[in-house]
Amino acid sequence: MTTRRDEGPAVIFDVGIDPAGLSGDDLFRELTSLYRTRLHTLRHGPDAALENHFKRTAELETEYMARYPGREVDPDRLTRDF
């Protein structure tokens, strides 16, 4: 849990379970939820919510990369016409 006191009253962030403690299925579920809510948080969330979103995304993606360093990479991913 972290506290932010930049402006106004303190805002306490409880960002959830430590990603290292999540099962593989739970890690994917959490990432899916973050990506699903990303645009809405970016466009309409208060600064505190966006800051929390950035932090949680970094935590979960870092854990994903640690667990799956040899993830399947599509070699055509950056060369396809979209």
Phi, psi and omega in degrees: 000134177237159180238141178238130182233029182300310185221128177071205183292158179298140175246125181258128179257125172243096192274004176106189183294142175305126182305329179295337180270359181273144172290168178302316179297318179293323177298314178296320179297316179295317178297317179300317179297317179299314182294325180295326183262359188302306184296319180297318178295317180298316184279325191234350183282149174293165182307320181297320179292320180293319177298317178297320180297314178303312183296312182294321178299314179299317180298312183291318179292324177297317178296318178302312182295326178293322181282327187234061181295335179260034182306157180288120179249127178279111183296340179269359187306317183267000182247356180286151171278130181253000000 
